Amino acid sequence: MQDLFSIAGKTALVTGGSRGIGLMIARGFVEAGARVYISSRKADVCDRVAAELAQAGTCISLPADVATEAGARGLADAVAAREQALDILVNNAGANWGAPLAEYPDSAWDKVLALNVKSVFHLSRLLLPLLERAARPGDPARIINVGSIDGLHVPVLETYAYSASKAAVHHMTRVLARRLAPHGVTVNAVAPGPFESKMMAETLQRFRDAIVSSCPLGRIGEPEDMAGVAIYLASRAGAYLTGAVIPVDGGISTCA
């Protein structure tokens, strides 16, 4: 039981790992003893954050724009050039777009679906050979997709492409879980509620009190909340779970 939640010595890739939810997960993995690669579109930011996290363990910067198949392939190749196997893939990179219904642009759908949905598919497919090599009996490789409670219920804000994309991530998680189980890979998703992040900053600035009052646990999520569920899914404790979508939202999704 002592090592039930251990991920020490495992190798992980976290996309969008330089800020927000991705940074919370990456920091948790590094501090738990994993060898962590983080990726984000801005190389200088990615390098700076990796250097900061490396003070607590092992963290390596691999800047990439995974919104295109070519970018995803470049990232997968960069990991393969450094590692023989990959224990954990966290598909976290994402984008949002809010606008009134009558003004919602077609370009929003292209941008949001490319990053939030297509990149999850491309990276999972392209990194499957490395994930298969990491799989062991009783200890499969893991894919953890970051969805959202906005893909579970109807959001207050007009984020049509975002909420649709996260619902798609949740269902793709179930589909990939079924397909990849014979390959020794589990696929699960977390659906975060409100956390302190750049993507949530404007929403929290405008509606913090209302969000907190609507949350059964009465608070905004903290980094340890997100790191904890990711470590659980990546450790032996979560080895028999696949195809699940776990809300990490203080109970907000139960109030619909």
C-alpha positions as CSV (number, residue, x, y, z in Angstrom):
1,M,0.0,0.0,0.0
2,Q,2.9,2.3,0.6
3,D,3.5,2.8,-3.2
4,L,-0.2,2.8,-4.2
5,F,-0.1,6.4,-5.3
6,S,3.5,6.6,-6.4
7,I,4.5,7.8,-9.9
8,A,8.2,8.1,-9.0
9,G,10.3,7.2,-12.0
10,K,7.6,7.5,-14.5
11,T,7.9,9.6,-17.6
12,A,5.1,12.1,-18.5
13,L,4.2,14.6,-21.2
14,V,1.8,17.5,-20.3
15,T,0.6,19.6,-23.2
16,G,-0.3,23.2,-22.3
17,G,1.9,22.6,-19.3
18,S,3.2,26.1,-18.8
19,R,0.1,27.6,-17.2
20,G,-3.3,26.9,-15.7
21,I,-4.5,23.3,-15.2
22,G,-1.5,21.9,-17.2
23,L,0.9,23.6,-14.9
24,M,-0.9,22.4,-11.8
25,I,-0.6,18.8,-13.1
26,A,3.0,19.2,-14.3
27,R,4.1,20.6,-10.9
28,G,2.3,17.8,-9.1
29,F,4.0,15.2,-11.3
30,V,7.5,16.8,-10.9
31,E,7.2,17.0,-7.1
32,A,5.9,13.4,-7.0
33,G,9.2,12.2,-8.7
34,A,8.2,11.8,-12.3
35,R,10.3,12.9,-15.3
36,V,8.1,15.5,-16.9
37,Y,8.1,17.1,-20.3
38,I,5.9,20.2,-20.8
39,S,4.8,21.6,-24.0
40,S,3.3,24.9,-25.0
41,R,3.2,27.2,-28.1
42,K,5.4,30.0,-26.7
43,A,8.9,28.6,-26.4
44,D,10.2,31.3,-24.1
45,V,7.4,30.7,-21.6
46,C,7.7,27.0,-21.9
47,D,11.5,27.1,-21.3
48,R,11.1,29.5,-18.3
49,V,8.4,27.4,-16.6
50,A,10.4,24.1,-17.2
51,A,13.4,25.7,-15.6
52,E,11.3,26.7,-12.6
53,L,9.8,23.3,-12.1
54,A,13.2,21.6,-12.6
55,Q,14.2,23.1,-9.2
56,A,11.9,20.5,-7.6
57,G,12.8,17.6,-9.9
58,T,13.1,16.8,-13.6
59,C,11.2,18.9,-16.1
60,I,12.1,19.4,-19.7
61,S,10.7,22.0,-22.2
62,L,9.4,20.8,-25.6
63,P,7.7,23.8,-27.2
64,A,5.2,22.9,-29.9
65,D,1.9,24.1,-31.5
66,V,-0.3,21.0,-31.3
67,A,-3.2,22.7,-33.0
68,T,-2.1,21.1,-36.3
69,E,-1.3,17.5,-37.1
70,A,2.2,18.5,-38.2
71,G,2.8,20.2,-34.9
72,A,1.5,17.2,-33.0
73,R,3.8,15.0,-35.0
74,G,6.7,17.2,-34.3
75,L,6.1,17.0,-30.6
76,A,5.7,13.2,-30.7
77,D,8.9,12.9,-32.7
78,A,10.7,15.1,-30.2
79,V,9.6,12.9,-27.3
80,A,10.5,9.7,-29.2
81,A,14.0,11.1,-29.8
82,R,14.5,11.4,-26.1
83,E,12.6,8.5,-24.6
84,Q,12.1,4.8,-25.4
85,A,8.7,4.8,-23.7
86,L,6.1,7.2,-22.3
87,D,4.1,6.3,-19.2
88,I,1.7,9.2,-19.1
89,L,0.3,11.5,-21.7
90,V,-1.8,14.5,-20.4
91,N,-3.8,16.1,-23.3
92,N,-4.4,19.5,-21.7
93,A,-3.7,22.2,-24.3
94,G,-6.8,24.1,-25.0
95,A,-8.5,27.3,-26.2
96,N,-11.7,29.1,-25.5
97,W,-13.8,31.7,-27.4
98,G,-16.8,33.6,-26.1
99,A,-19.2,35.7,-28.2
100,P,-22.9,36.3,-28.6
101,L,-24.8,33.7,-30.7
102,A,-25.5,36.1,-33.5
103,E,-21.9,37.2,-33.7
104,Y,-20.2,33.8,-33.1
105,P,-17.6,33.5,-35.9
106,D,-16.7,30.4,-37.9
107,S,-13.1,30.9,-37.1
108,A,-13.8,30.2,-33.5
109,W,-14.9,26.7,-34.3
110,D,-11.8,26.1,-36.4
111,K,-9.4,27.3,-33.7
112,V,-11.1,25.7,-30.7
113,L,-11.9,22.3,-32.2
114,A,-8.4,22.0,-33.8
115,L,-6.7,22.5,-30.4
116,N,-9.3,21.1,-28.0
117,V,-10.3,18.0,-29.9
118,K,-8.1,17.2,-32.9
119,S,-4.9,17.6,-30.9
120,V,-6.1,15.0,-28.4
121,F,-6.7,12.5,-31.2
122,H,-3.5,13.2,-33.0
123,L,-1.2,13.0,-30.0
124,S,-2.9,9.9,-28.6
125,R,-2.4,8.2,-32.0
126,L,1.1,9.4,-32.6
127,L,2.4,8.6,-29.2
128,L,0.7,5.2,-28.9
129,P,3.9,3.2,-29.8
130,L,5.7,4.9,-26.8
131,L,2.8,4.3,-24.5
132,E,2.6,0.7,-25.5
133,R,6.3,0.2,-24.6
134,A,5.6,1.6,-21.2
135,A,2.7,-0.7,-20.4
136,R,3.3,-3.4,-17.8
137,P,0.9,-6.1,-16.4
138,G,-1.1,-4.4,-13.7
139,D,0.4,-1.0,-14.6
140,P,-0.9,0.2,-17.9
141,A,0.3,3.4,-19.6
142,R,-2.1,6.3,-19.1
143,I,-3.7,9.0,-21.2
144,I,-5.4,11.7,-19.2
145,N,-7.6,14.1,-21.2
146,V,-8.6,17.5,-19.7
147,G,-12.2,18.2,-20.4
148,S,-14.5,20.6,-18.5
149,I,-17.7,20.7,-16.6
150,D,-18.9,22.9,-19.5
151,G,-19.0,19.7,-21.5
152,L,-21.3,18.1,-18.8
153,H,-23.8,20.9,-18.3
154,V,-24.9,24.1,-20.1
155,P,-22.5,26.9,-19.3
156,V,-23.7,30.4,-18.3
157,L,-21.4,32.1,-20.8
158,E,-21.7,31.9,-24.6
159,T,-18.8,29.6,-25.3
160,Y,-20.4,27.5,-27.9
161,A,-17.3,25.9,-29.5
162,Y,-15.6,25.4,-26.2
163,S,-18.5,23.6,-24.5
164,A,-19.1,21.4,-27.6
165,S,-15.4,20.6,-27.8
166,K,-15.2,19.5,-24.2
167,A,-18.2,17.2,-24.6
168,A,-16.4,15.8,-27.6
169,V,-13.3,15.2,-25.5
170,H,-15.3,13.3,-23.0
171,H,-16.8,11.0,-25.5
172,M,-13.5,10.5,-27.4
173,T,-12.1,9.5,-24.0
174,R,-14.6,6.7,-23.8
175,V,-14.0,5.6,-27.4
176,L,-10.2,5.6,-27.1
177,A,-10.5,3.8,-23.7
178,R,-12.3,0.9,-25.5
179,R,-9.9,0.9,-28.4
180,L,-6.6,1.2,-26.5
181,A,-7.4,-1.2,-23.6
182,P,-6.0,-4.2,-25.6
183,H,-2.8,-2.1,-26.1
184,G,-2.2,-1.8,-22.3
185,V,-3.3,1.9,-22.2
186,T,-6.0,3.4,-20.1
187,V,-7.8,6.6,-21.1
188,N,-9.6,8.8,-18.7
189,A,-10.7,12.4,-18.5
190,V,-10.9,15.0,-15.8
191,A,-13.6,17.7,-16.1
192,P,-12.4,20.7,-14.1
193,G,-14.7,23.3,-12.6
194,P,-13.5,26.7,-11.6
195,F,-9.8,27.0,-10.9
196,E,-7.5,30.0,-10.8
197,S,-6.1,30.1,-14.4
198,K,-5.6,32.5,-17.3
199,M,-8.6,31.0,-19.1
200,M,-10.8,31.5,-16.1
201,A,-9.4,34.9,-15.0
202,E,-12.1,37.1,-16.6
203,T,-14.9,34.8,-15.5
204,L,-13.7,34.7,-11.9
205,Q,-13.2,38.5,-11.9
206,R,-16.8,39.0,-13.0
207,F,-18.6,36.1,-11.2
208,R,-16.4,34.8,-8.4
209,D,-19.0,35.4,-5.6
210,A,-21.8,33.7,-7.7
211,I,-19.6,30.8,-8.6
212,V,-18.5,30.2,-5.0
213,S,-22.0,30.4,-3.7
214,S,-23.2,27.9,-6.3
215,C,-20.4,25.4,-5.4
216,P,-21.5,22.8,-2.8
217,L,-18.0,22.8,-1.3
218,G,-18.0,26.6,-1.3
219,R,-14.7,27.4,-2.9
220,I,-12.6,27.7,-6.0
221,G,-10.4,24.7,-6.9
222,E,-6.8,24.8,-5.8
223,P,-3.7,23.4,-7.6
224,E,-3.5,20.4,-5.2
225,D,-7.0,19.4,-6.1
226,M,-6.0,19.0,-9.8
227,A,-2.6,17.5,-9.1
228,G,-4.2,14.9,-6.8
229,V,-6.7,13.5,-9.2
230,A,-4.0,13.4,-12.0
231,I,-1.6,11.5,-9.7
232,Y,-4.3,9.1,-8.8
233,L,-5.1,8.4,-12.4
234,A,-1.4,8.0,-13.2
235,S,-0.5,5.7,-10.3
236,R,-1.2,2.1,-9.4
237,A,-4.3,3.3,-7.5
238,G,-6.0,4.2,-10.8
239,A,-4.8,1.2,-12.9
240,Y,-8.2,-0.4,-13.2
241,L,-10.1,2.7,-14.2
242,T,-10.6,3.5,-17.9
243,G,-13.2,5.4,-19.9
244,A,-14.2,7.6,-16.9
245,V,-14.9,11.3,-16.9
246,I,-14.2,12.7,-13.4
247,P,-15.7,16.1,-12.5
248,V,-13.2,18.1,-10.3
249,D,-15.6,20.9,-9.5
250,G,-16.5,20.9,-5.8
251,G,-19.9,19.4,-6.7
252,I,-21.1,22.1,-9.2
253,S,-22.0,19.6,-11.9
254,T,-24.4,17.9,-9.4
255,C,-26.5,21.1,-9.2
256,A,-28.0,21.0,-12.7
